[in-house]
């Protein structure tokens, strides 16, 4: 992901002392802009020596500041179930579907795991796999080269490539009309529905009919899943877009290296061949890049992780209002995953995962999951089939491993 002008670090105490340490190997590119002609290529994940900002943190005005702390006995409710290690690439993305776990890496491979064992796999020619989402029998993967690949499950259990977004038929049909081109950088033009830089994040609409893709080219694109058609393209930020998540009621949240997080609302259009999203609210404006976004199951709480190691959150009744900040990491927050309505997990470049339990507007860090030797880059959570307010969490790291955890919010055993 891109961190804009600076990667900052927050200490584990309440003071505003900023850590001078440089992060471990990770997705820490040099300062970026929408002119992405110098975008990193596959595997270029070396650390950057970046100076921290001296800034005013949002939690100074927060109605509920949640500092790093253990939740006592709740800590025993969270444990490692197993580790998946394959020495072929740093793990950048993962997604779950039933009994299957999909992992993407900078080796260009998508691995499929079942019951903690490698089950299947397939390879893309598009480079580093930055995002994975699953809709029924289709698997969508977002790549460093700006393409979105579509895969389908075979009855035999294998996978085959079913296409690319945008589809070749749409490229050929649109390329003859000059009005379909937009200037992307340095007088270079591109078809409006093609990403000009890495696809950084993917998300499905609540009704699972639309796919949202965001990119380091500062755009958000909306795709209709049924026919792979791009319905809309919006320039949503002034710098790389690092994260997108679709929420209930037609809301879409984006986070960017420009330090902002924005809420977009989908408007109903009479034509089935169009969508329209309008800016409803800007949640955050700060110097630190927004690196991750998550929404709880009910769509009432939005979380945004940043390169300063903080997680800000907003609570919604009629409109999203600022709720406070979670401070549990010493380096950048790289990923977030909400578990139900009362728990959220944050993964960081500091090689840890914080498990937070929400009670009203206040959050408690009930556990810290450790054991990685590299930054925690991606998270996915699914409900434990045994119930009991427990969840199965999957975390991928730049140390080339995936860990599987059993986690609980610490309520009711």
HELIX and SHEET records of a PDB file:
HELIX    1   1 UNK A   58  UNK A   61  5                                   4    
HELIX    2   2 UNK A   72  UNK A   77  5                                   6    
HELIX    3   3 UNK A  168  UNK A  174  1                                   7    
HELIX    4   4 UNK A  178  UNK A  180  5                                   3    
HELIX    5   5 UNK A  248  UNK A  250  5                                   3    
SHEET    1   A 5 UNK A  65  UNK A  67  0                                        
SHEET    2   A 5 UNK A 320  UNK A 327  1                                        
SHEET    3   A 5 UNK A 310  UNK A 316 -1                                        
SHEET    4   A 5 UNK A 301  UNK A 306 -1                                        
SHEET    5   A 5 UNK A 290  UNK A 295 -1                                        
SHEET    1   B 4 UNK A  79  UNK A  85  0                                        
SHEET    2   B 4 UNK A 401  UNK A 408 -1                                        
SHEET    3   B 4 UNK A 390  UNK A 397 -1                                        
SHEET    4   B 4 UNK A 376  UNK A 383 -1                                        
SHEET    1   C 4 UNK A  91  UNK A  97  0                                        
SHEET    2   C 4 UNK A 100  UNK A 105 -1                                        
SHEET    3   C 4 UNK A 109  UNK A 114 -1                                        
SHEET    4   C 4 UNK A 117  UNK A 123 -1                                        
SHEET    1   D 4 UNK A 129  UNK A 135  0                                        
SHEET    2   D 4 UNK A 138  UNK A 143 -1                                        
SHEET    3   D 4 UNK A 148  UNK A 153 -1                                        
SHEET    4   D 4 UNK A 159  UNK A 165 -1                                        
SHEET    1   E 2 UNK A 181  UNK A 185  0                                        
SHEET    2   E 2 UNK A 188  UNK A 191 -1                                        
SHEET    1   F 4 UNK A 199  UNK A 204  0                                        
SHEET    2   F 4 UNK A 210  UNK A 215 -1                                        
SHEET    3   F 4 UNK A 219  UNK A 224 -1                                        
SHEET    4   F 4 UNK A 229  UNK A 235 -1                                        
SHEET    1   G 4 UNK A 241  UNK A 247  0                                        
SHEET    2   G 4 UNK A 251  UNK A 256 -1                                        
SHEET    3   G 4 UNK A 260  UNK A 267 -1                                        
SHEET    4   G 4 UNK A 276  UNK A 285 -1                                        
SHEET    1   H 4 UNK A 333  UNK A 339  0                                        
SHEET    2   H 4 UNK A 343  UNK A 348 -1                                        
SHEET    3   H 4 UNK A 353  UNK A 359 -1                                        
SHEET    4   H 4 UNK A 362  UNK A 369 -1                                        
END                                                                             
